[in-house]
Amino acid sequence: MSLRDLSPGSPLPAMRVAPILRAVAVARAHLLLVLWAICAAVFYLVVPALNKMDSLASVSVSVVLWAFAMAAACHAVLWAQTPTLMQCLSASARAILYTSGLVFVIMTASFFGFFLMVIPGLVAMVMLSLSVPITMRERPGFFASFVISVRLTIRYWGTALIITLIGGAVMIAAVIAVLIIAAISMQEDLANSPLYDALLFGALAVASGVLGSSRLLAIREVDAGA
């Protein structure tokens, strides 16, 4: 069943989320770690250039890098058979215009939501978080990706809640891991270190792709059993 062919009905509970996440972690952990390392290395190399740019140019480059890492992680998770690194990078490069636009809209909506009140920002982030995985899997179109993401989040609120809670734990673990790695590798103030920023940026970008894709897989499982 296509994601666009949703029939009306009550929200369904999340099913078999943990096995999906375990399968992703076991089968593709090494690939995701490599993607994280590549993203962190690229961001670390461009940090000096970003510091010399104006705010708009700096944000634009950061959005493209985030979109590239997130889309590559999405492909790594969503592909039926474990893909190669080059397949992930190639798929991400082909969709970079779409995914960069999607990430920009998500970040903008979330920023204004957090600026007004924290809760609207979280809601906007969760509601739109499926748009990049949907684009990587089905290519429905730019605006259709947002519409489908919102509809799936509302319909499968149980899956959204569980993955969001898991995602929060993963994000905290990622930050702690980055702090430990940076502390071991450097003898300077972590908060002002470009390496710390690069490691954290890569971890969050890849984690966002993994979490969104895992939620989409869990929804497909619910669809298949409905």
BASE-30186 format. One record per residue (C-alpha): residue number from 1; residue in three letters; x, y, z. Coordinates in steps of 0.02 Angstrom, whole numbers, plus 32768, in hexadecimal, padded with zeros to 4 digits. Layout:
{NUM, ALA, {X, Y, Z}}
...
***
This chain:
{1, MET, {8000, 8000, 8000}}
{2, SER, {8043, 80AA, 7FCF}}
{3, LEU, {805A, 812B, 8056}}
{4, ARG, {7FE8, 819C, 7FF1}}
{5, ASP, {7F59, 811E, 7FF6}}
{6, LEU, {7F2C, 8132, 80AC}}
{7, SER, {7E7C, 8102, 80DD}}
{8, PRO, {7E26, 8164, 816A}}
{9, GLY, {7E1E, 8114, 8215}}
{10, SER, {7E55, 8120, 82C9}}
{11, PRO, {7F0F, 8131, 82F1}}
{12, LEU, {7F61, 8087, 8300}}
{13, PRO, {7FDD, 8058, 8388}}
{14, ALA, {8093, 803F, 835F}}
{15, MET, {80BF, 7F89, 8339}}
{16, ARG, {8166, 7F31, 8336}}
{17, VAL, {81C7, 7FD2, 8349}}
{18, ALA, {8250, 7F87, 83B5}}
{19, PRO, {827A, 7EF7, 833C}}
{20, ILE, {8286, 7F74, 82AE}}
{21, LEU, {82FE, 7FE3, 830E}}
{22, ARG, {8365, 7F4C, 8344}}
{23, ALA, {8372, 7F0F, 8291}}
{24, VAL, {83A9, 7FBB, 8256}}
{25, ALA, {8429, 7FCB, 82E2}}
{26, VAL, {8474, 7F1E, 82C8}}
{27, ALA, {8476, 7F15, 820A}}
{28, ARG, {84A6, 7FC8, 81E1}}
{29, ALA, {8501, 8010, 8277}}
{30, HIS, {85AA, 800D, 8220}}
{31, LEU, {8564, 8066, 8188}}
{32, LEU, {8511, 80EC, 81F2}}
{33, LEU, {85B2, 8106, 8255}}
{34, VAL, {8611, 8122, 81B2}}
{35, LEU, {858E, 819F, 8179}}
{36, TRP, {859F, 81F8, 8220}}
{37, ALA, {865D, 81FF, 820C}}
{38, ILE, {8650, 8242, 815A}}
{39, CYS, {85D1, 82C7, 818C}}
{40, ALA, {8639, 82FD, 8222}}
{41, ALA, {86D9, 8304, 81BB}}
{42, VAL, {8688, 836C, 8131}}
{43, PHE, {8639, 83E4, 81AE}}
{44, TYR, {86DE, 83F4, 820B}}
{45, LEU, {8737, 8421, 8168}}
{46, VAL, {86B7, 84A5, 8137}}
{47, VAL, {86A7, 84F6, 81E4}}
{48, PRO, {8731, 8575, 81C0}}
{49, ALA, {86D9, 85A6, 811E}}
{50, LEU, {8631, 85B2, 8178}}
{51, ASN, {867A, 8629, 81F8}}
{52, LYS, {86AC, 869F, 816C}}
{53, MET, {8601, 869C, 8118}}
{54, ASP, {856B, 8706, 813F}}
{55, SER, {84DF, 86B8, 81A4}}
{56, LEU, {8472, 8689, 810F}}
{57, ALA, {84FE, 8632, 80B1}}
{58, SER, {8536, 85D7, 814D}}
{59, VAL, {8487, 8598, 8172}}
{60, SER, {846F, 8563, 80BD}}
{61, VAL, {850E, 84F9, 80BC}}
{62, SER, {84DF, 84AC, 8164}}
{63, VAL, {8430, 8480, 8123}}
{64, VAL, {8479, 842B, 8089}}
{65, LEU, {84F5, 83C7, 80F1}}
{66, TRP, {846C, 8395, 816C}}
{67, ALA, {83F9, 8362, 80DE}}
{68, PHE, {8481, 82FC, 8089}}
{69, ALA, {84AD, 829C, 8128}}
{70, MET, {83F7, 8283, 8158}}
{71, ALA, {83C5, 8244, 80AB}}
{72, ALA, {8459, 81CD, 80A4}}
{73, ALA, {8427, 8187, 814E}}
{74, CYS, {8373, 8176, 8112}}
{75, HIS, {83AD, 8111, 807C}}
{76, ALA, {8417, 80A2, 80EC}}
{77, VAL, {8381, 8079, 8159}}
{78, LEU, {82F7, 806F, 80D6}}
{79, TRP, {8350, 8005, 8054}}
{80, ALA, {8312, 7F52, 805A}}
{81, GLN, {83C0, 7F0A, 8050}}
{82, THR, {8451, 7F5B, 80AA}}
{83, PRO, {8495, 7FD8, 802B}}
{84, THR, {8549, 8009, 800F}}
{85, LEU, {8590, 80AF, 8044}}
{86, MET, {8598, 80EA, 7F90}}
{87, GLN, {84E1, 80BE, 7F74}}
{88, CYS, {84AF, 8127, 800B}}
{89, LEU, {8519, 81BB, 7FD4}}
{90, SER, {84DC, 81AE, 7F20}}
{91, ALA, {8424, 81A6, 7F52}}
{92, SER, {843C, 823C, 7FC5}}
{93, ALA, {8495, 82A0, 7F3D}}
{94, ARG, {8409, 8280, 7EBF}}
{95, ALA, {8385, 82C0, 7F39}}
{96, ILE, {83E9, 834F, 7F84}}
{97, LEU, {837D, 83DC, 7F3C}}
{98, TYR, {82DD, 838F, 7F81}}
{99, THR, {8325, 835F, 8029}}
{100, SER, {837C, 8406, 8044}}
{101, GLY, {82D7, 845F, 8027}}
{102, LEU, {827C, 83E9, 809C}}
{103, VAL, {82FE, 83FE, 8126}}
{104, PHE, {82F9, 84BB, 8113}}
{105, VAL, {823B, 84BE, 8127}}
{106, ILE, {8242, 8447, 81BC}}
{107, MET, {82C8, 84AE, 8213}}
{108, THR, {826D, 8552, 81F0}}
{109, ALA, {81C6, 8511, 822F}}
{110, SER, {8219, 84C6, 82C9}}
{111, PHE, {8279, 8567, 82EC}}
{112, PHE, {81DF, 85D3, 82E9}}
{113, GLY, {8183, 8552, 8352}}
{114, PHE, {820D, 8552, 83D5}}
{115, PHE, {8216, 8610, 83CD}}
{116, LEU, {815C, 8622, 83F2}}
{117, MET, {814F, 8592, 846D}}
{118, VAL, {81B3, 84F3, 8482}}
{119, ILE, {8122, 847A, 8465}}
{120, PRO, {80F2, 84BA, 83B6}}
{121, GLY, {81A7, 84A6, 8382}}
{122, LEU, {81AB, 83F1, 83BB}}
{123, VAL, {8104, 83CE, 8367}}
{124, ALA, {813F, 841B, 82C2}}
{125, MET, {81E0, 83B7, 82C8}}
{126, VAL, {8187, 8312, 82E6}}
{127, MET, {80FB, 8333, 8269}}
{128, LEU, {8173, 835B, 81DB}}
{129, SER, {81FE, 82E1, 8207}}
{130, LEU, {81C1, 825A, 8190}}
{131, SER, {81CE, 82C9, 80F6}}
{132, VAL, {8284, 829F, 80CF}}
{133, PRO, {8270, 81E1, 80E5}}
{134, ILE, {81D1, 81E8, 807C}}
{135, THR, {822E, 8247, 7FF4}}
{136, MET, {82BD, 81CA, 7FF5}}
{137, ARG, {8245, 8136, 7FEC}}
{138, GLU, {81B6, 816C, 7F7D}}
{139, ARG, {81E1, 8216, 7F2E}}
{140, PRO, {812E, 8257, 7F37}}
{141, GLY, {815C, 830D, 7F19}}
{142, PHE, {8196, 839D, 7F87}}
{143, PHE, {80F1, 83D7, 7FD2}}
{144, ALA, {80A5, 8329, 7FD0}}
{145, SER, {8131, 82ED, 8042}}
{146, PHE, {80FC, 8369, 80C8}}
{147, VAL, {8044, 833D, 80B5}}
{148, ILE, {8065, 8282, 80C3}}
{149, SER, {80D9, 829D, 8158}}
{150, VAL, {8054, 82FD, 81B8}}
{151, ARG, {7FCB, 827F, 818D}}
{152, LEU, {8034, 81EA, 81C0}}
{153, THR, {806A, 823C, 8263}}
{154, ILE, {7FB5, 8263, 8291}}
{155, ARG, {7F76, 81B6, 825F}}
{156, TYR, {8003, 8154, 82B0}}
{157, TRP, {801A, 81BE, 834B}}
{158, GLY, {804E, 8127, 83B3}}
{159, THR, {80E2, 8104, 8343}}
{160, ALA, {810F, 81BD, 8342}}
{161, LEU, {810D, 81C4, 8400}}
{162, ILE, {8178, 8128, 8418}}
{163, ILE, {81F9, 8157, 8395}}
{164, THR, {8200, 820A, 83D5}}
{165, LEU, {8223, 81CC, 8486}}
{166, ILE, {82A7, 8154, 8445}}
{167, GLY, {82EC, 81E1, 83DB}}
{168, GLY, {82FF, 8251, 8472}}
{169, ALA, {8362, 81CA, 84CA}}
{170, VAL, {83CE, 81AF, 8430}}
{171, MET, {83F1, 8268, 841F}}
{172, ILE, {8426, 8274, 84D5}}
{173, ALA, {8495, 81DB, 84BF}}
{174, ALA, {84E1, 8228, 8422}}
{175, VAL, {850B, 82C9, 847F}}
{176, ILE, {855B, 8268, 850E}}
{177, ALA, {85BF, 81FD, 8494}}
{178, VAL, {85FC, 8297, 8437}}
{179, LEU, {8630, 82EA, 84DA}}
{180, ILE, {8692, 824F, 850D}}
{181, ILE, {86E7, 823F, 8463}}
{182, ALA, {8712, 82F7, 845E}}
{183, ALA, {8752, 82F6, 8512}}
{184, ILE, {87C4, 8263, 84EC}}
{185, SER, {8807, 82AB, 8449}}
{186, MET, {881E, 8361, 847D}}
{187, GLN, {8867, 83C4, 850B}}
{188, GLU, {8802, 8463, 84F5}}
{189, ASP, {875A, 84B2, 8519}}
{190, LEU, {86DA, 843C, 84CB}}
{191, ALA, {8656, 84C2, 84B2}}
{192, ASN, {86CA, 8526, 8440}}
{193, SER, {8713, 8493, 83E1}}
{194, PRO, {86ED, 8480, 8326}}
{195, LEU, {8707, 83C4, 8337}}
{196, TYR, {8680, 83BB, 83BC}}
{197, ASP, {8608, 841C, 834C}}
{198, ALA, {8630, 83AA, 82B9}}
{199, LEU, {8618, 8309, 831B}}
{200, LEU, {8575, 8347, 8366}}
{201, PHE, {8535, 8387, 82BE}}
{202, GLY, {855A, 82E0, 826A}}
{203, ALA, {850C, 827B, 82F7}}
{204, LEU, {846A, 82DE, 82F9}}
{205, ALA, {8459, 82E2, 823B}}
{206, VAL, {846F, 8225, 8229}}
{207, ALA, {8402, 8202, 82C2}}
{208, SER, {8375, 826C, 827C}}
{209, GLY, {8378, 8206, 81DB}}
{210, VAL, {837A, 8161, 8239}}
{211, LEU, {82EA, 8191, 82AC}}
{212, GLY, {827A, 81D3, 8221}}
{213, SER, {829C, 813C, 81B5}}
{214, SER, {827F, 80C4, 8246}}
{215, ARG, {81D7, 8115, 8268}}
{216, LEU, {81A9, 8104, 81B1}}
{217, LEU, {81D8, 804B, 81B5}}
{218, ALA, {8170, 8032, 8252}}
{219, ILE, {80DB, 8085, 81FC}}
{220, ARG, {80F0, 8012, 8167}}
{221, GLU, {80EC, 7F7F, 81E0}}
{222, VAL, {8048, 7FBF, 8228}}
{223, ASP, {8003, 7FD9, 8178}}
{224, ALA, {8033, 7F27, 8148}}
{225, GLY, {7FDA, 7EE0, 81E2}}
{226, ALA, {7F41, 7F50, 81D6}}
***
